[in-house]
Amino acid sequence: FMDGVDVCSRIVKNGGVGHTAGLYTSKDPSIAFQRETIFVKQVPVGRVFINTPTSLTAIGTAFNFQVDPSFTLGVGTLAGSSVSNNLGPMHLINLVTVARRQTHIEWFNLPNRIYFNRGCLEEALRDCSKAYS
């Protein structure tokens, strides 16, 4: 693991300081947390995505709601920028953002038999019982 962290750190320092890195690791919470902590401390980036498609998550997709959708990512002070998140004109004014979970994401289309929303387990089980009865 440490050899992989070293390689990743050297790659990032060669041309991507402050940007984004991904870590695919164990699903065991104790191992994952330990590895995530080491990775975050050793690799100089502004975003670390854990067990998720990094290129899609970096632009803000349904894999992750902690990154705003954008194609312009700030690289942070590590690389000489002032912000390490998605940069836009709204960074120049002070606003308060209030967000609530949206049940239906209209721009994210899934086939009918994919269950995505909160509380979908009961619906999926009902559909399964209809199909097999």
N, C-alpha and C positions, 0 to 999 in steps of 0.2 A: 504494500500500500504506500509506504513512504517513498519508494522509488517512483511510483506513479505521480505522487504529489510533487516530487522534485522535477520530473519531466514537465508536468503541467505548468508549474511555476516558471520554468525556463522558457517555455513556449510563450506564455503570457508576457513575460518581460521582454521578449524579442519583438513583439509587435501588437500587444493588446492590453497593456496595463490599464486598469480601471474599467475595462469593459465587462465581459461576461464569461463565466466558466460553468461547466456542468459536472456533477458528481453522481455517478451511478454506484450505489452502495447497498449494503445489507438492509433487509427489512426488519431485522432485529433492532429494536429501538436503542438498546444500550450500545451496540456496535456502531449503528448509524450515527448517533449523537457524538460519539467519540471521534469518528472519522470526519464528520461535518465540522467539528470544532477545529481539528488540525488543519483541514483543507482551507477553511475561512481565514485562519491565521497565516497560512503559508503562501496562498495564491493571491496576488494583489489585484483584485477585481472589485467592481461595485455591485455585482449581482452574482450569486451562486444558486443555481437551480439543481435541486436534488431529485433524482429518479424521474426526470421529465424531459421531453424532447426540447433541448436547449434552444435551437434556432427558432422554433415556434413560440416557446414561452417568452423569449427575449422581446418579441414584438407585441406581447400581450394577447393571449388566446384563451380558449376554454380550458386549457391545461392548468391555468394559473390566473387568479384574479388579483394578485398582489402587484402586477406590473401593468401600467396603463397601456392600451394599444397605441403603438407609435412605430415609426421606422427611424426615428432619430433618438439615439440613446446617448446620454451624457456619460463621460468617462470619469468624472470626479476629479478631485484634487490630486489623485495618484498620477494622472496624466495631464494635469494643467488646466482642467476645467473647473467650473464652480459648483456643478451639480453632478450627482452620480445616478440620476434617474432619467426618464424620458423628458427631454427639454422642449419647451415651447414658450410662446409669448406670455402665457399665464404665470410664468415664473417671475414676472416683473411686477405683479400686483399681489396683494394679500387677500386670499379668499379662504372661506371655510367650506370644506366639502363634507356633506352628510350623505352616506351611502347605505342603502338597504338591499338585502338580497332580492334579486329578480328571479321569479319562478321560471319564466319563459324568456329565453334569450333568442330574439327573433332572427338575428344574423347568424345564429349557429344552428344549422339544420342537421338533424339526425334521422335515420330511418325509423319507421314507426315502432319497431321492436327493440330499440335501444332505450333503456330506462336511465334517465340522466338527472331528473329533478329530485329535490329533497322529498323524502317520503315515498319514493317510487317502488320500494321493495314490496309493499302490499299489492300494488297494482301489477307488478311483474308476477307475483305468486298467483294472483287471480287469473291472469292470462294463461299461465302455465297449467293451472288446474282445468281451465276450459279446454285447452288444447289436448290434454291427456285423459279427459273424461269421456 
